[in-house]
Amino acid sequence: MKLSAEVSAFAARLGHDFADPGLLIRALTHSSLSSETRPDNQRLEFLGDRVLGLVVAEALLAADAGAREGQLAPRFNALVRKETCAEIAREIDLGAVLKLGKSEQVSGGRRKAALLGDAMEAVIAAVYLDAGFDTARALVLRLWTPRLTRVDEDARDAKTALQEWAQARGQTPPAYDEIARSGPDHAPVFTVEARLSSGESARAEARSKRAAEQAAARLLLDRLPGR
């Protein structure tokens, strides 16, 4: 199977030359475009999530030999959550090569955090199946290492931090509104807006309302002065 110029360029950004290019095509194929002859990336996503988790857990243990489980768990969650996977997918412009059905293209699927995060995990699995664990580990470490250095900050509960910021400035607690819900009933995607009484706001998507609230709070915190 020959890759298109765009997908070949994406593989180059990954730094991996696929022996089986079909694995990469499958990793980039969303269910909105799948068929009996063109499988989607959901099974690869499942596998990639586990590969990512193992690599990150291993890296965290190596980075802090004295850390307790209670310290490691929030760091781990911050590094493997769907929002982080989506952020990294954006950094390597994964959205540009996603294979989407027309409905997802029209609704902005290339920018959706849930789709990007799933595809990032699927790409990790594709590299793992194509070249083994050591190659997949090297890819994850290259893409995730910058976040390992600031993981304690990222691991803070964003909603609590945002509420503390607001209260310190005499504001009422932040409000969270569900703006939209999309996707099938078994796998919904929530869009939530976090809003301060002073007018600042941010929106985020996730597969649970709670995760979307946390992601929106994190985005808003990142935009606030003095943060």
Secondary structure, 3 states (H helix, E strand, C coil): CCCCHHHHHHHHHHCCCCCCHHHHHHHCECHHHCCCCCCCCHHHHHHHHHHHHHHHHHHHHHHCCCCCHHHHHHHHHHHHCHHHHHHHHHHCCHHHHCECCHHHHHCCHHHCHHHHHHHHHHHHHHHHHHHCHHHHHHHHHHHHHHHHCCHHHHCCCHHHHHHHHHHHCCCCCCEEEEEEEECCCCCCEEEEEEECCCCCEEEEEECCHHHHHHHHHHHHHHHCCCC
